[in-house]
Amino acid sequence: MTATGLLAAIADVGADRTRGGYSRHGFDRVELELREWFVAEAVKRGLSVETDRNGNIWAWWGNPGPDAVITGSHLDSVPGGGAFDGPLGVVSALAAVDVLRAKGFVPRRPIAVVVFVEEEGGRFGVPCLGSRLMTGAIDADKARALVDSDGVSLADAITAAGADPSTLGPDEEALARIGCFVELHVEQGRGLTVAVGVASSILAHGRWRFTFTGEGNHAGATLMGDRRDPMVPAASLVLAARKAAVGGARATVGRIVPIPGGTNVIPSQVDVWLDARAADDATTKSVVAEIQAMARLAASEEGCGVRITQESYGDTVVFDEVLRDDLSTVLGGVPALPTGAGHDAGILASRVPTAMLFVRNPTGVSHAPEEYAEPDDCEAGVAALATTLEHLAA
Ligand SMILES: [Zn+2]
C-alpha cells in the first residue's frame, strides 16, 4: 500500500468543518478511531501490537527489543491542522514495512512502528506528551492534572478512553528496547528543494501562558479612564512578541481566551499563550524575558495583574551526527537541514540515537489545512525510510 493510499483511508477521520483541515487530539473520539485504524493495519501485517503505560502504541516486526530499530510518528493534529504532520510518518512506516516484506527482507534487529500520543499538545497544552512521559521529561502527576479547554483532565480523558491513568510515567523498559529511532515527517518550512532530507537540529522552544486579570465591566457604562481592561496588556504582549523576536528567533501568539468573552463586556481575565523559539537556549530565554518584561509593564500601566507560567520547554536538539551522516550517505547524499518545529524525535534524542527524515513541503505551509506534500515525494519518503530500515536492521 502506498503512503498516499493509506492517508486516503483516514481522510475523513477528524475533518474539522469549522476550521478546515483536521482536529485530532489526544484521547478524543477521533484520535481513538485513528488508533484503532492503526492497530487494524498493524494486525493486518502480522505485527504484534502493544500499548505502553503512557498510551503510545508499538507494532513489532520481530520480538520486541533490545537494540530495536524504531520508526513512527503521531496521529494527532493541531486544531485545524493538515493531513501530513504526523500521519505521514505513521503511514510511511507501514508502507516501508510492506516494501521490505515484498522484497523478502528479513530483519536481524527487531523493527517497530510507534504512534506517540498527543504530540501537538492540541488538547492538553503540552507538546510531545507521550514521549515526554516515557522519558520522564514531564512529571506524571503534573501530566494527569493537565486540563483541556472543557476542563477535562488528562487522567479523566484516559479513564474515559478505557485506559488506566495511574500507569503514566517514565518507562525505562520501553526506552531500553530502542536501539535507534528514525521519525519521518513532512518538512514544515521551505527548506527542502529535493524530495527527501535528514534533520540536523531543532530550535530551542517553549510555551508560556500569560494570565492577565483586571475588572470585568460594562462596555458602554464604563468610562475609558475607569477601566482595568486585561485585553489591553494582552494586545501589548502580541506586539511585544513581534518586536522581541529578531535575528532568526520566532515568537507567536496563536491563542487568546478572554473571560467571559462577550462583545459588549470588558473581560475580567485574558489568557494568552506565547510560543517562542530560537537557535539556542540563551537566546530563547532572553527573547521570552524581554516579552515578559513588556507584558508586566503593560499590565501595570492598565492597573491589571499578570501571572506567567511556563507550560513546556525543550532545549536545542542536535540529532546524533553519526546516525545523521550515515543515513544521508545511505540515501545518496541527501541534504541535512535544521527545523523550527518540535517532534517526539527531539524528546527521544536525549536518550537514544535519533534521526529524522523530512519529505519536501512545496509551499512551506504547515499546521494549517493547506499543508501538502506531492504524492511522488511521499513515495520517495517511503523508499528512503525502507532503505533506512533495511540498512539499520540488517
Ligand atoms: Zn508532527
Residues whose N, C-alpha, C, O or C-beta is under 5 A from the ligand:
A	BS01	ZN	D85 G86
